[in-house]
Amino acid sequence: MDKNIFSGLDKFGFKDIEDIKIYSSDDEEKEEVKSSVHSPLYDKAIICPVCRNAFKTKAVKSSYYRIGKKDSDFLVRYLTINPYFYDVWLCNNCGYSALKVDFEKLREGEIEKVKKIIRPRWKSREYGSDYDENIAIERYKLALLNYAVIEAKASKKAITCLKIAWMYRLLEDGENELIFLKQALEGFNQAFFNEMFPIYGMDKFTVMYLIGELHRRVGEYENALLWYSQVITTPAVSPKLKELARDGKDLIKEYQQYHEKEHENENVEEDGVKGIFSKFFGK
């Protein structure tokens, strides 16, 4: 009896296939299932709206999210795997990339712009399964480039810049964080006056607060106070959002008082030095 169950297929070009198994062993199957069950990631099947390429992207199972705390500009700090790292979907065939919530929302004119500008320049990039802040920054920037090329709404570019700033914050890179906070602020300012709400799940008052908070974080305190005041004095705003705005105002007040005190101390020291010189050398 022929032990090769694939005998007869050599005429189709399938030679030397005696070692191929049609069933894995029980131990092998159990190990694969165990690995899949306990992994925080899974593969999500996607079809690119630009080139129709079918590909898989890594996604995080919601049951694995563990939230630690939230920053005042809504950055969520996760205790386990960070879903922000997997927030961008990227087609490795043509280079089209976007936030996952936007990926399939392309009009014909936008598709043509990606084909004309992104695709001819694209060089494929393979990623492993475990992303970090640096990989996330690279992928967010690719999404931002695509948004710029297709002339997407300001809100899309703004939220992407904000998330890039967050990644730099996690890396404790204050210089680059500031660059992208400023870009996010410009985008949200444009979106507030020109787009319909909600914007990425944020209502009008939440965006008002966020604009104020971004002004504070980039050092534009007078503008920050104006936006905070609008939030605090508007009746329809939730108590939680008003509390965040008051916290922002308090931080500005503390900062200004601290620097006023520093300035006073400098003046006292300067006057003291002048007094010493006048004592020995006259006025």
C-alpha positions as CSV (number, residue, x, y, z in Angstrom):
1,M,0.0,0.0,0.0
2,D,1.3,3.5,-0.9
3,K,2.0,5.4,2.4
4,N,1.9,8.8,0.6
5,I,-1.8,9.9,0.8
6,F,-1.0,12.6,-1.8
7,S,0.2,10.1,-4.4
8,G,-1.0,10.8,-7.9
9,L,-0.6,14.6,-7.5
10,D,3.0,14.6,-8.9
11,K,1.6,15.2,-12.4
12,F,0.4,18.6,-11.1
13,G,3.9,19.5,-9.9
14,F,3.4,18.5,-6.3
15,K,6.4,16.4,-5.7
16,D,8.3,15.6,-2.4
17,I,5.2,16.3,-0.3
18,E,5.3,13.1,1.8
19,D,6.0,15.1,5.0
20,I,3.0,17.3,4.8
21,K,0.4,16.5,7.5
22,I,-3.3,17.0,7.0
23,Y,-3.9,16.9,10.8
24,S,-1.8,18.4,13.5
25,S,-1.3,16.4,16.7
26,D,-3.6,17.0,19.7
27,D,-0.7,18.7,21.6
28,E,0.0,21.0,18.6
29,E,-3.7,22.0,18.3
30,K,-4.0,22.6,22.1
31,E,-1.0,24.8,22.1
32,E,-2.3,26.9,19.2
33,V,-5.7,27.3,20.9
34,K,-4.1,28.2,24.2
35,S,-1.9,30.8,22.5
36,S,-4.9,32.4,20.7
37,V,-7.1,32.4,23.8
38,H,-4.5,34.0,26.0
39,S,-3.2,36.6,23.6
40,P,-4.5,40.1,23.9
41,L,-4.3,40.5,20.1
42,Y,-6.2,39.0,17.2
43,D,-6.0,39.4,13.5
44,K,-8.8,41.4,11.8
45,A,-9.4,41.0,8.1
46,I,-9.6,44.2,6.1
47,I,-10.1,45.1,2.5
48,C,-8.3,48.3,1.4
49,P,-10.7,50.8,-0.1
50,V,-8.0,52.1,-2.4
51,C,-6.4,49.1,-4.0
52,R,-8.9,46.4,-2.9
53,N,-6.0,44.4,-1.3
54,A,-7.2,42.0,1.4
55,F,-4.9,42.0,4.5
56,K,-5.0,41.4,8.2
57,T,-4.2,43.9,10.9
58,K,-3.6,43.5,14.6
59,A,-6.4,44.5,17.0
60,V,-6.6,44.4,20.7
61,K,-9.3,42.4,22.5
62,S,-11.4,44.8,24.6
63,S,-11.3,42.4,27.6
64,Y,-7.6,43.1,27.9
65,Y,-7.9,46.9,28.5
66,R,-6.8,48.0,31.9
67,I,-7.2,51.7,32.5
68,G,-4.9,53.4,35.0
69,K,-5.7,57.1,34.9
70,K,-6.6,59.9,32.4
71,D,-4.6,63.0,31.7
72,S,-6.5,66.3,31.5
73,D,-6.4,66.3,27.7
74,F,-8.0,62.8,27.7
75,L,-5.0,60.6,27.2
76,V,-5.9,57.3,28.8
77,R,-2.9,55.6,30.5
78,Y,-3.3,51.9,30.3
79,L,-1.9,49.4,32.8
80,T,-1.6,46.5,30.3
81,I,-1.5,46.5,26.5
82,N,-2.0,49.9,25.0
83,P,-4.8,50.0,22.3
84,Y,-3.5,53.4,21.0
85,F,-0.6,51.4,19.5
86,Y,-3.0,49.6,17.2
87,D,-5.3,52.5,16.3
88,V,-4.0,52.9,12.7
89,W,-4.8,50.5,9.9
90,L,-2.2,50.4,7.1
91,C,-2.4,48.7,3.7
92,N,1.1,47.4,3.0
93,N,0.3,47.1,-0.7
94,C,-0.5,50.8,-1.5
95,G,0.5,52.7,1.6
96,Y,-3.0,54.0,2.4
97,S,-3.4,54.4,6.2
98,A,-5.9,56.0,8.5
99,L,-7.3,55.8,12.0
100,K,-9.4,52.6,12.1
101,V,-12.6,54.6,12.5
102,D,-11.9,56.4,9.3
103,F,-10.2,53.7,7.2
104,E,-13.2,52.7,5.0
105,K,-14.7,56.2,4.8
106,L,-13.1,57.4,1.5
107,R,-14.7,59.2,-1.4
108,E,-13.7,58.5,-5.0
109,G,-11.8,61.8,-5.3
110,E,-9.8,60.9,-2.1
111,I,-9.0,57.4,-3.5
112,E,-7.6,58.9,-6.6
113,K,-5.3,61.2,-4.6
114,V,-3.9,58.3,-2.6
115,K,-3.3,56.4,-5.9
116,K,-1.6,59.3,-7.5
117,I,0.5,60.6,-4.6
118,I,0.9,57.9,-1.9
119,R,1.0,54.6,-3.9
120,P,3.8,55.4,-6.4
121,R,6.1,56.4,-3.5
122,W,5.2,53.6,-1.1
123,K,7.8,51.1,0.1
124,S,6.3,48.2,2.0
125,R,7.0,47.9,5.7
126,E,6.5,44.8,7.8
127,Y,5.7,45.0,11.5
128,G,5.8,42.3,14.2
129,S,2.8,41.7,16.4
130,D,4.0,43.8,19.4
131,Y,3.9,47.5,18.7
132,D,5.3,50.2,21.0
133,E,5.3,54.0,21.1
134,N,7.8,54.4,18.3
135,I,5.9,52.1,15.9
136,A,2.7,53.8,16.9
137,I,4.2,57.3,16.1
138,E,5.4,56.0,12.7
139,R,1.9,54.6,11.8
140,Y,0.1,57.7,13.1
141,K,2.4,59.9,11.0
142,L,1.6,57.8,7.9
143,A,-2.1,58.3,8.7
144,L,-1.5,62.0,9.1
145,L,0.3,62.1,5.7
146,N,-2.7,60.4,4.0
147,Y,-5.1,62.9,5.7
148,A,-3.0,65.8,4.4
149,V,-2.9,64.3,0.8
150,I,-6.6,63.7,0.6
151,E,-7.3,67.1,2.2
152,A,-9.3,65.5,5.0
153,K,-11.3,67.5,7.6
154,A,-9.3,69.4,10.2
155,S,-10.7,67.2,12.9
156,K,-9.1,64.1,11.4
157,K,-5.7,65.7,11.3
158,A,-6.2,67.3,14.8
159,I,-7.0,64.0,16.5
160,T,-4.1,62.3,14.8
161,C,-1.7,65.0,15.9
162,L,-3.0,64.8,19.5
163,K,-2.4,61.1,19.6
164,I,1.1,61.5,18.2
165,A,1.7,64.1,21.0
166,W,0.4,61.5,23.6
167,M,2.9,58.9,22.3
168,Y,5.7,61.4,22.7
169,R,4.5,62.1,26.2
170,L,4.7,58.4,27.0
171,L,8.3,58.6,25.8
172,E,8.9,61.7,27.9
173,D,9.9,63.6,24.8
174,G,8.5,67.0,25.7
175,E,9.9,68.9,22.7
176,N,8.1,66.7,20.1
177,E,5.0,66.5,22.3
178,L,4.8,70.3,22.2
179,I,5.1,70.4,18.4
180,F,2.2,68.1,17.9
181,L,0.1,69.6,20.6
182,K,0.3,72.9,18.7
183,Q,-0.7,71.2,15.5
184,A,-3.6,69.5,17.3
185,L,-4.7,72.9,18.7
186,E,-4.7,74.5,15.3
187,G,-6.8,71.7,13.9
188,F,-9.4,71.6,16.7
189,N,-9.8,75.4,16.4
190,Q,-10.6,75.0,12.7
191,A,-12.9,72.1,13.4
192,F,-14.8,73.9,16.1
193,F,-15.9,76.7,13.8
194,N,-16.4,74.7,10.6
195,E,-17.5,71.1,11.4
196,M,-20.6,69.4,12.7
197,F,-20.6,67.8,16.1
198,P,-19.9,65.3,17.6
199,I,-16.3,65.1,16.6
200,Y,-14.7,61.7,17.4
201,G,-17.3,61.2,20.1
202,M,-16.9,64.7,21.6
203,D,-19.7,67.2,21.8
204,K,-19.3,71.0,21.3
205,F,-18.6,71.6,25.0
206,T,-16.0,68.9,25.3
207,V,-14.1,70.3,22.3
208,M,-14.3,73.8,23.9
209,Y,-12.7,72.5,27.0
210,L,-10.1,70.5,25.0
211,I,-9.1,73.7,23.1
212,G,-8.7,75.5,26.3
213,E,-6.6,72.7,27.7
214,L,-4.4,72.6,24.7
215,H,-3.8,76.3,24.9
216,R,-2.7,75.8,28.5
217,R,-0.4,73.0,27.6
218,V,1.4,75.1,24.9
219,G,1.7,78.0,27.3
220,E,-1.0,80.3,25.8
221,Y,-2.6,81.1,29.2
222,E,-4.8,84.0,28.3
223,N,-6.5,82.0,25.5
224,A,-6.8,79.0,27.8
225,L,-8.6,81.1,30.4
226,L,-11.1,82.4,27.8
227,W,-12.0,78.9,26.7
228,Y,-12.2,77.6,30.2
229,S,-14.5,80.5,31.2
230,Q,-16.8,79.7,28.3
231,V,-17.1,76.1,29.5
232,I,-17.7,77.1,33.2
233,T,-20.3,79.8,32.4
234,T,-22.4,77.8,29.9
235,P,-25.4,76.3,31.6
236,A,-25.7,73.1,29.5
237,V,-22.1,71.9,30.2
238,S,-21.8,68.9,32.5
239,P,-20.5,69.4,36.1
240,K,-17.6,67.0,35.4
241,L,-16.4,69.1,32.4
242,K,-16.8,72.4,34.4
243,E,-14.7,70.8,37.1
244,L,-11.9,70.0,34.6
245,A,-12.0,73.6,33.4
246,R,-11.8,75.0,36.9
247,D,-8.8,72.6,37.5
248,G,-7.1,74.1,34.4
249,K,-7.7,77.6,35.6
250,D,-6.2,76.7,39.0
251,L,-3.1,75.3,37.4
252,I,-2.6,78.5,35.5
253,K,-3.1,80.6,38.6
254,E,-0.6,78.5,40.5
255,Y,1.9,78.7,37.7
256,Q,1.6,82.5,37.5
257,Q,1.8,83.0,41.2
258,Y,5.0,80.8,41.3
259,H,6.7,82.8,38.6
260,E,5.6,86.1,40.1
261,K,7.3,85.0,43.4
262,E,10.4,84.0,41.5
263,H,10.5,87.4,39.8
264,E,10.1,89.2,43.2
265,N,13.0,87.1,44.6
266,E,15.2,88.1,41.6
267,N,14.4,91.7,42.2
268,V,15.3,91.5,45.9
269,E,18.6,89.8,45.1
270,E,19.3,92.5,42.4
271,D,18.5,95.3,44.9
272,G,20.8,93.6,47.5
273,V,23.7,93.5,45.0
274,K,23.1,97.2,44.1
275,G,23.1,98.1,47.8
276,I,26.5,96.4,48.3
277,F,28.0,98.1,45.3
278,S,26.6,101.5,46.4
279,K,28.1,101.1,49.9
280,F,31.6,100.6,48.6
281,F,31.5,102.7,45.3
282,G,28.8,105.2,45.9
283,K,25.8,105.7,43.7
